């Protein structure tokens, strides 16, 4: 990877309809969750900070620690945000047990071969009564060049994500990017049937920029899903999936 790539990714995080729509949805969900559960400023761990945009808006809710696997990406994120970014692996988080009130991993664990090890670490560093919030791409049949370019190991089918967190208490489990699911599914399935010639370059979905009016329309359509999600109403299908969980407090066995 190089600086130009990370600059392009940073621009996507700030401007692309998918990133902006996702941010709006996740922020409003967290406003509801955090202000309902916590009265004071909270400690947050953002796993897989990428170029840092999620760490920036998470800082509105409390003190944020950020970790990123790629050293070059972490260095660029520090430049972009002015926030410290720890270099480390999600499967071996360099933090003590029960440290954070909120642990987030937004579109991260699909990049990790041993996703169960990563899930275990997210739970380990979350304090009892704290929240773990995860998002992933949904449905393996939607696998495309986008997944290959972004080094995904998998997409998650129905029920597969929650199986990684058997001891957590689910607060909200839902698909999202629902309204555009039929169109996206149709495009990906047709592209898969057509195949790609050796002369055609592989493309990420993010490379298909939609500047101006179309980008604004797609963003508004996408982020409108927050009206259901922040009321705890799960959506039945989508291109992505989210899971909000609470770490159970230890209960003393009766003597």
Beta strands, then each sheet from edge to edge (+ up, - down):
strand 1: 42-47
strand 2: 62-68
strand 3: 86-87
strand 4: 100-106
strand 5: 126-137
strand 6: 168-176
strand 7: 240-247
sheet 1: 3+ 2+ 1+ 4+ 5+ 7- 6+
end
